[in-house]
Amino acid sequence: MFKSRQLVFSTLVFALLPPFMLRGASSPIEYVGGTVKGIPANATGAFNFDDAKELRFNYGQSVYAMPYEQITTTDIAKGEAHHILRKIPVPSFSRDPKETLTIDYKDAAGAAGTLSFELTASQAAQVRDDIATKKGRIQANAEARSNEWWGDALWKTNRNKGTWEAQSAQNPQPSPSAATK
């Protein structure tokens, strides 16, 4: 009886110990499908958000890049539960279960496409937040540029009066009487 308890206990310890030890390591992100033919199915890698204009997925020695402007929506779906004999659901003991992140986009030609990645729930939420932040910055910059007019640098109007007054305050013009002396 004692040996069977010891066997069960040691089996549980060895079965549960690796997930706790590996929890700190980031899980690889797996490309599970979509309309992009350049990324092989089941390729594992990581996202790179260092570039301000495009999302990069590094897998193996290759990189797939997509401009944030082309991304239309992102969606997170719960991962599929494991089943025994495709009928009996197996409970997940993972604290960070796998989820599927789907990125919808329109390419330069206007055709719709999708990218689907399997990653942990915390990674999926972080990636979605990072994409939203980058898209927000790009849209804010585009709106600021759309309010500019090419003639603002040449003519003083009611619309740009404040800018011209600020420039003249920084660069005072010499008086005409001082220039003739």
HUZITA-V661831 format. One record per helix or strand of 2 or more residues. SS is the DSSP state (2 for helix, 1 for strand). FROM is the first residue (numbers start at 0). LEN is the number of residues. If there is no record, write none. Layout:
# HUZITA-V661831
SS,FROM,LEN
SS,FROM,LEN
This chain:
# HUZITA-V661831
2,1,21
1,28,6
1,43,5
1,53,6
1,61,6
2,67,3
1,70,8
1,82,2
1,87,2
1,97,9
1,111,9
2,120,26
2,149,4
2,160,10
2,175,5
